[in-house]
Amino acid sequence: MTKLTAVLEKLGYTQLTSKEISHTFSGAYTSDLLSDVMGNAEEGSLLITIQAHKNSVAVASLIGMPAIILCNGRTPNDDMIEAADQENIAILSTTDSQFVSSYKIAQLLGLM
Amino acid sequence: MRKCIDVHTHSCLSPCASDDMIPAVIAIEALDKGIDILALTDHNSTRNLPAFSQACEIAGITPIFGIETTTIEEIHLLSLFKTLEEAMDFGTWIESLLPPLKNNSRLFGHELVVDVEGEVLEELDLFLYGPADISYDELVLKSLNLGALAIPAHIDRHANSVISNLGFLPPLPYSAVESIAYPPTVDTGPYTVIQSSDAHYAEHIGRRRFFIETEKEGFDALKEALELNAVTMLQS
């Protein structure tokens, strides 16, 4: 398991949710189609996406994904942050693309 | 005669809409806002259209029978029908294309089928978030072939719009395109632009709407005005 704080510290990503981050993760899934995420993502994985709205939180919660990384500097609506805090899902922001973010997260996971 | 129109609203059947949005409330609220022609367009289901039809009749509003389908590209498309029967057949077909998932009402909200008085007839188990197993292009053409109006929804929104998800507006014979902002902030090509409320709460009904000048009634008046691009809107 990898600590989510590592994403903040080593990759310099910004936390958008207000709750303290104590989550860990065991993998990641990169997709911008939420139906694809619902069908294929695994519990404990990060969601790497540009879908900066409340439905991403609902899908992440359904699957048991601890955090969402919003790429390309996408800014979420307030209701997304609220929903994420309620579901205890962390939202992190980066200007990295989905590809670059996936590469960096794979490195953190020791996959490469 | 000038008619005020809102063709994009959600009832308590849509998981994301308020449970207070029973069709009778929608019709009364629309009447209050001066709307003459009103469509109900729930996500991927038409099960509240019978109650909507009755509610509009009581309120003296012209109903248009609609649905907002999520395509495989997760694009939202409005299909608007003249008759309840046509819309119900279409809704049954769309439901058959949805992934067989159960709704989680805690995360997504309730999906309530109600009668005209607001009595809950059924809480739907099938997850209406979609997507239906049909492509955007196919669904546009299928809707038009069935005599419905096909209108890509909120094309200037950053999620679930044809422009956000495909990056461009495929050149298809749309009846119109729906924009949130007016004048539109995206390229709407040669198409007639309309605004509608996308109301999920009663107070939002009619917050965006459009006007036509017509001597005809109901669906035919709307269809002709869209074909002629004889539509006016308020600047937002």
HADDOCK unambig.tbl for C-alpha pairs under 7 A between the chains (distance, minus, plus):
assign (segid A and resid 35 and name CA) (segid B and resid 131 and name CA) 6.78 0.50 0.50
assign (segid A and resid 58 and name CA) (segid B and resid 107 and name CA) 5.53 0.50 0.50
assign (segid A and resid 58 and name CA) (segid B and resid 108 and name CA) 6.69 0.50 0.50
